[in-house]
Amino acid sequence: MLKVKNLRASVGDKEILRGINLEVNAGEVHAIMGPNGSGKSTLASVLAGREEYKVTSGSITFLGDNLFDLSPEERAWKGLFLAFQYPVEIPGVSTTNFLKTAVNNVREHRGLKKLDAVSFLKLMREQMKLMDIDQSLVNRSLNEGFSGGEKKRNEIFQMALLDPKLAILDETDSGLDIDALKIVANGVNHLKSSNNAIIIVTHYQRLLEYIVPDFVHVLFNGQIVKSGTKELAIELEEKGYDWIREEVEGISI
Amino acid sequence: MSKEEQLLKEFTSMEYEHGWSVDIEADSAPMGLNEDIVRFISAKKNEPDWLLEWRLKAYRHWLTIEEPKWPNVTYPKINYQDIIYYSAPKQKVKPENLDEIDPELIETFNKLGINIEEQKRLTGVTSVAVDAVIDSVSVATTFKDTLAELGIIFCSFSEAVHEHPELVKKYLGSVVPMTDNYFATLNSAVFSDGSFAYIPKGVHCPMELSTYFRINAANTGQFERTLLVVDEGAYVSYLEGCTAPARDENQLHAAVVEIYVAKNAECKYSTVQNWYPGNKDGIGGVYNFVTKRGICAGDNSKISWTQVETGSAITWKYPSCILKGDNSIGEFYSVAVTNNYQQADTGTKMIHIGKNTKSRIVSKGVSAGKSQNSYRGLVRINKRAENARNFSQCDSLLMGDQCGAHTFPYIEVHNKSAQVEHEATTSKIGEDQLFYCNQRGISTEDAVALIVNGYAKEVLKQLPMEFAVEAQKLLALTLEGSIG
């Protein structure tokens, strides 16, 4: 589904990603872990097509297409979804209205019929139950005045509505209390299938207790320095990131 | 919601939609302005002497005054001798009913999406009575008979002069005096037609009254005059829309709207202004120099202005409220959008005279392209206006880095019990907002329309349903191509 080859990317003159290789197949859950500043969020942003991040070399194919040929919205239509670390607020635009616009745009480009108000509301209500989203939340302006937890739940709620092939969760667990974490994890687990894939970008292991990854990658200084299974995440949690640093720096010296 | 999307889709690929013109034979005055032209217009309308005298007085005063220089707009000097001051589509002397109207005219209004044939509607659905003004004359007024049963007068201004001279004489110039300002004075001299409405005591007007203005003929100025009188305890909601063909020369539009609201009465006045804004390089477009003012003459009366300004090369207008009656309320809700080389200097005046008077100003400016957008507003609390209240909210939204947003609030308080609040914000459509929308599959163009409509929501929701839809379309259309 996703093939990242020797990806290098920078912001301004600063190179952040320094040769990433990653392959994600349908039905898989990958966790990308790493200390602050290792390039986790940059990777997520490059995948989604954020302009400030300049790709200097390497390639990414997504479902057979060169990802760099696609605009951010074309990536979304094709099934790429990013749950933002910091979801933005859009005053005056109700969450319902925003979601309906998004869903119908995506549906249209996937060759599906647009949903009328009634069918959309039906779909929305079903997913609201799953993510424990309150009606008053969807009536409010998008993300405006939402608590941290509400914003993150709203991201996964959008994921549910947009039915992506590849979902990237960028630090979705940060700022969540344990109850909210469970709701988010349940939602994600419910959406997981053999047809889609999930990349979880996180600093901590705790979300991975609820969403069990097939692969764990450690990102350090713009490179994936270690890959393994879920046990690697536990090891990281126990030992911190210092031993990775030592190991990597040891190697490079 | 589905409407919104459909509109966005429909309109994101279009330029100014109403840029066409129709070949309608017109009966025009010679170009230029002098006393004879004023007499010509008056004679065409078969006006009584008092009105001709009134016009001449205005014209003579106009000769002694100068164009205002204070607005934050620039344009080449207008040659007032290069304008045709009267142009009427040639047709039967006076249509007795709608069937006698020139089909070309009906076609013109159909193109605008305005049905000037009376439609039978399902009971319970409000309909809109329309007065259609093309170039200098009113060509049709619908639902007159239905309204007449309630004692409501809704007709063209010219007709009102003949049929209801006592009302016209009493209220004409009572809110906007003939000597008020350069453009209002010019209008007083050469106004050609417009709409007149009178809502009698205690009558709640059951339908929206609406005037659609259309400049069709070339080199023609449009100088219409609207006079609304809402008698004690009455209510009316009035809509005004306007369009013009795309022409390379600038066209002058100098209108006057006067509203008189008596005790316990209320008038809601909504405008969707979509005059031709000029092309992308700033060639052509309408100069929209308009004076609109209402007086809350009686106690507990209310005037509410809502405007959506998307058109015109230059907009210069300040719909105002004189709050004379005790406990009277004035409101001004505005969205002004400028793109390319458009310039807008618009706002309101709230003059508090009576006790416990309240005013509310919500102004939302959106500037894009190389345009300049200014809010200019005056809140004046007079000496005897005990416990007056004002709240003003002035927001500006910038798109791109070549446009300008300006705010000129004037606050004059002469009574210590007054409470005046002013809030202002300036923001830019954020890259992060656009990216967020893109990531959810919404194109940049649609995202801009969505964000701007959200930003302007507080104003848009004041509009009657029919207009709200049109206004949303216009916002999307006006800002098309402004990012990216």
Interface residues (C-beta under 8 A of the other chain):
Chain A: A48 G49 R50 E51 S71 P72 E73 R75 A76 W77 F81 L82 F84 P87 V88 I90 P91 G92 V93 T96 N97 F98 K100 T101 A102 N104 N105 V106 H109 K114 D116 A117 S141 Q158 L162
Chain B: M1 S2 E4 E5 G430 E431 D432 Q433 F435 Y436 C437 N438 Q439 R440 G441 I442 S443 T444 D446 L450 I451 N453 G454 Y455 A456 K457 E458
